[in-house]
Amino acid sequence: MITPARGDLRGLLRGGGWSALTSVVLTVVQVVVFTIWPPVHTVAEVFALMVQNPVLGLLSLDVLYIANNLLVWLFYLGLGTALLPVSRSGVILAVGLGTLQMAAYMASNPAAEMLTLAHAHAAAAPAGRAALKASGEALLTSWKGTAFLTYYFLGAAVLFIFFWILRRSSTFPPSAAWWALAAGILMLVPSPFGAVGLVFSLASLLPWSVFCILGGRRLLQLASH
């Protein structure tokens, strides 16, 4: 039986714990950034911002979320390590779907491509700008398309699986399972689904952050024993 106490697993527990807590910090930073500098939406606005201030341009296209998702994946690995004794098949399924979830988001985010197009657009002749603008339109349209929606629904599925495993575990506080469930339910309505989707997306940040704090702290405690 593989247990979280084994020394060769402490790195995953510790890394998952710190990743969960850092994810909460990045989430707060992103909310603050979007409050101070609201994201732009049209291709013309994105191109202009990318040329004038590339850092804000990348932040406007959720580049921080890429780093955040990598942290979440590490959190899933640590959480799965701690929950292996409860259900190996459940952990493998959750971490596997979580990996696909992160891959879907990485494929959907057009931040680097839009930065390249913006500078090419600024340097192009008037005849070539229309084609570059059309490419930008296509990228922004696909950004919240199939891959992004897949990311959301897989994220909800992963949280539901972890909820089921956590309910059977005595290692984590019982409330952690319920916060995971709440975040998973709210993720069933993705942000591109109009105003309702935006509300659900913002609301999901609270239970998700609490889940990360509870889970991250417990992983660090397990790693230290």
C-alpha positions as CSV (number, residue, x, y, z in Angstrom):
1,M,0.0,0.0,0.0
2,I,1.4,3.4,-1.0
3,T,0.9,6.0,1.8
4,P,1.5,9.7,1.9
5,A,4.1,9.3,4.6
6,R,6.7,7.7,2.3
7,G,9.7,9.9,1.8
8,D,9.7,9.5,-1.9
9,L,6.3,11.2,-2.1
10,R,6.9,14.1,0.2
11,G,8.1,16.3,-2.7
12,L,4.7,15.9,-4.5
13,L,2.9,16.7,-1.3
14,R,5.0,19.7,-0.5
15,G,4.9,21.0,-4.1
16,G,1.2,20.5,-4.3
17,G,0.6,22.3,-1.0
18,W,2.7,25.4,-2.0
19,S,1.2,25.4,-5.5
20,A,-2.3,25.5,-4.1
21,L,-1.5,28.4,-1.8
22,T,0.3,30.3,-4.6
23,S,-2.6,29.7,-6.9
24,V,-4.8,31.6,-4.5
25,V,-2.3,34.5,-4.4
26,L,-2.3,34.6,-8.2
27,T,-6.0,34.6,-8.3
28,V,-6.2,37.6,-6.1
29,V,-3.5,39.4,-8.1
30,Q,-5.5,38.7,-11.3
31,V,-8.7,40.1,-9.8
32,V,-6.8,43.2,-8.7
33,V,-5.2,43.7,-12.1
34,F,-8.5,43.4,-13.9
35,T,-10.1,45.8,-11.5
36,I,-7.4,48.5,-12.0
37,W,-6.9,47.7,-15.7
38,P,-10.1,46.2,-17.2
39,P,-9.4,43.8,-20.1
40,V,-9.9,45.0,-23.6
41,H,-12.1,43.0,-26.0
42,T,-11.9,44.1,-29.7
43,V,-9.0,43.2,-32.0
44,A,-8.1,46.9,-32.5
45,E,-8.0,47.4,-28.7
46,V,-5.9,44.3,-28.1
47,F,-3.4,45.2,-30.9
48,A,-3.1,48.8,-29.6
49,L,-2.5,47.6,-26.0
50,M,0.0,44.9,-27.1
51,V,2.1,47.6,-28.9
52,Q,1.8,50.3,-26.2
53,N,2.2,48.0,-23.2
54,P,2.9,44.4,-23.9
55,V,2.8,43.4,-20.3
56,L,-0.7,44.7,-19.8
57,G,-1.7,43.3,-23.1
58,L,-0.7,39.8,-22.1
59,L,-2.3,40.2,-18.7
60,S,-5.5,41.3,-20.5
61,L,-5.5,37.9,-22.3
62,D,-5.2,35.9,-19.1
63,V,-1.5,35.1,-19.3
64,L,-1.4,34.8,-15.5
65,Y,-4.1,32.1,-15.8
66,I,-1.6,30.0,-17.7
67,A,0.8,30.0,-14.8
68,N,-2.1,29.5,-12.4
69,N,-3.2,26.4,-14.3
70,L,0.2,24.9,-14.0
71,L,0.1,25.5,-10.2
72,V,-3.4,23.9,-10.1
73,W,-2.0,20.8,-12.0
74,L,0.7,20.5,-9.4
75,F,-1.9,20.8,-6.7
76,Y,-3.9,18.0,-8.3
77,L,-0.7,15.8,-8.3
78,G,-0.2,16.5,-4.6
79,L,-3.8,15.9,-3.7
80,G,-3.9,12.7,-5.7
81,T,-0.7,11.5,-3.9
82,A,-2.4,12.0,-0.5
83,L,-5.6,10.3,-1.6
84,L,-4.0,7.3,-3.3
85,P,-4.8,5.0,-0.3
86,V,-8.5,5.9,-0.6
87,S,-9.0,5.2,-4.3
88,R,-6.2,4.6,-6.8
89,S,-8.6,4.4,-9.7
90,G,-10.4,7.7,-8.7
91,V,-7.0,9.5,-8.3
92,I,-5.8,8.3,-11.7
93,L,-9.0,9.4,-13.4
94,A,-9.0,12.8,-11.6
95,V,-5.3,13.6,-12.4
96,G,-5.7,12.3,-15.9
97,L,-8.7,14.5,-16.6
98,G,-7.0,17.4,-14.9
99,T,-4.0,17.0,-17.2
100,L,-6.4,17.1,-20.2
101,Q,-8.1,20.1,-18.7
102,M,-4.9,22.1,-18.5
103,A,-3.9,21.0,-22.0
104,A,-7.2,22.3,-23.3
105,Y,-6.7,25.7,-21.7
106,M,-3.1,26.0,-23.0
107,A,-4.4,25.3,-26.5
108,S,-7.1,27.9,-26.2
109,N,-5.1,30.9,-24.9
110,P,-4.0,33.2,-27.8
111,A,-1.8,35.6,-25.8
112,A,1.5,34.9,-27.5
113,E,0.0,34.8,-30.9
114,M,-1.9,38.1,-30.4
115,L,1.4,39.7,-29.3
116,T,3.1,38.6,-32.5
117,L,0.2,39.7,-34.7
118,A,0.0,43.1,-33.0
119,H,3.6,44.0,-33.7
120,A,3.3,42.6,-37.2
121,H,0.1,44.7,-37.7
122,A,1.9,47.8,-36.5
123,A,4.8,47.3,-39.0
124,A,2.7,46.2,-41.9
125,A,1.6,48.2,-44.9
126,P,-2.1,49.2,-45.0
127,A,-2.8,46.5,-47.5
128,G,-1.5,43.8,-45.2
129,R,-3.2,45.0,-42.0
130,A,-6.6,43.7,-43.0
131,A,-5.4,40.1,-43.2
132,L,-3.6,40.5,-39.9
133,K,-6.7,41.9,-38.3
134,A,-8.8,39.0,-39.6
135,S,-6.3,36.6,-38.1
136,G,-6.7,38.4,-34.8
137,E,-10.5,38.1,-35.0
138,A,-10.2,34.4,-35.6
139,L,-7.9,33.9,-32.6
140,L,-10.2,35.9,-30.3
141,T,-13.2,34.0,-31.5
142,S,-11.6,30.6,-31.0
143,W,-10.2,31.7,-27.6
144,K,-13.6,31.1,-25.9
145,G,-14.5,28.2,-28.2
146,T,-14.4,24.4,-27.9
147,A,-11.1,24.1,-26.1
148,F,-12.0,26.7,-23.5
149,L,-15.4,25.1,-22.8
150,T,-13.7,21.7,-22.6
151,Y,-11.4,23.2,-20.0
152,Y,-14.3,24.3,-17.9
153,F,-16.3,21.1,-18.1
154,L,-13.3,18.9,-17.4
155,G,-12.5,21.1,-14.4
156,A,-15.9,20.5,-13.0
157,A,-15.6,16.8,-13.6
158,V,-12.2,16.7,-11.7
159,L,-13.7,18.5,-8.7
160,F,-16.6,16.1,-8.6
161,I,-14.2,13.2,-8.5
162,F,-12.1,14.7,-5.8
163,F,-15.3,15.5,-3.9
164,W,-16.2,11.8,-4.0
165,I,-12.7,10.7,-2.9
166,L,-12.4,13.3,-0.2
167,R,-15.7,12.3,1.3
168,R,-14.2,8.8,1.8
169,S,-11.0,10.2,3.3
170,S,-10.2,11.0,6.9
171,T,-7.0,12.8,6.0
172,F,-8.6,16.1,4.9
173,P,-11.2,18.2,6.8
174,P,-14.7,17.3,5.7
175,S,-15.4,20.9,4.6
176,A,-12.7,20.5,1.9
177,A,-14.9,18.1,0.0
178,W,-17.9,20.4,0.1
179,W,-15.9,23.4,-1.1
180,A,-14.6,21.3,-4.0
181,L,-18.2,20.4,-4.8
182,A,-19.4,24.0,-4.7
183,A,-16.6,25.1,-7.1
184,G,-17.4,22.2,-9.4
185,I,-21.1,23.1,-9.6
186,L,-20.3,26.7,-10.4
187,M,-17.9,25.7,-13.2
188,L,-20.8,24.0,-15.0
189,V,-21.7,27.4,-16.3
190,P,-18.6,28.7,-18.2
191,S,-17.7,32.4,-18.4
192,P,-18.5,32.7,-22.2
193,F,-22.2,32.0,-21.4
194,G,-23.2,35.6,-21.2
195,A,-23.8,37.6,-18.0
196,V,-24.8,34.4,-16.1
197,G,-21.6,32.7,-17.0
198,L,-19.6,35.7,-15.9
199,V,-21.4,35.7,-12.5
200,F,-20.8,32.0,-12.0
201,S,-17.2,32.3,-13.1
202,L,-16.5,35.0,-10.5
203,A,-18.6,33.2,-7.8
204,S,-16.5,30.0,-8.3
205,L,-13.4,31.8,-7.2
206,L,-14.5,31.8,-3.6
207,P,-15.1,28.1,-3.0
208,W,-12.1,27.3,-5.2
209,S,-9.8,29.5,-3.1
210,V,-11.1,28.0,0.2
211,F,-10.6,24.5,-1.2
212,C,-7.0,25.4,-2.2
213,I,-6.2,26.8,1.2
214,L,-7.7,23.8,3.1
215,G,-6.1,21.3,0.7
216,G,-2.8,23.1,0.4
217,R,-2.3,23.5,4.2
218,R,-3.1,19.8,4.8
219,L,-0.6,18.7,2.1
220,L,2.1,20.7,3.7
221,Q,1.3,19.2,7.1
222,L,1.4,15.7,5.6
223,A,4.8,16.5,3.9
224,S,6.3,17.6,7.2
225,H,5.4,14.3,9.0
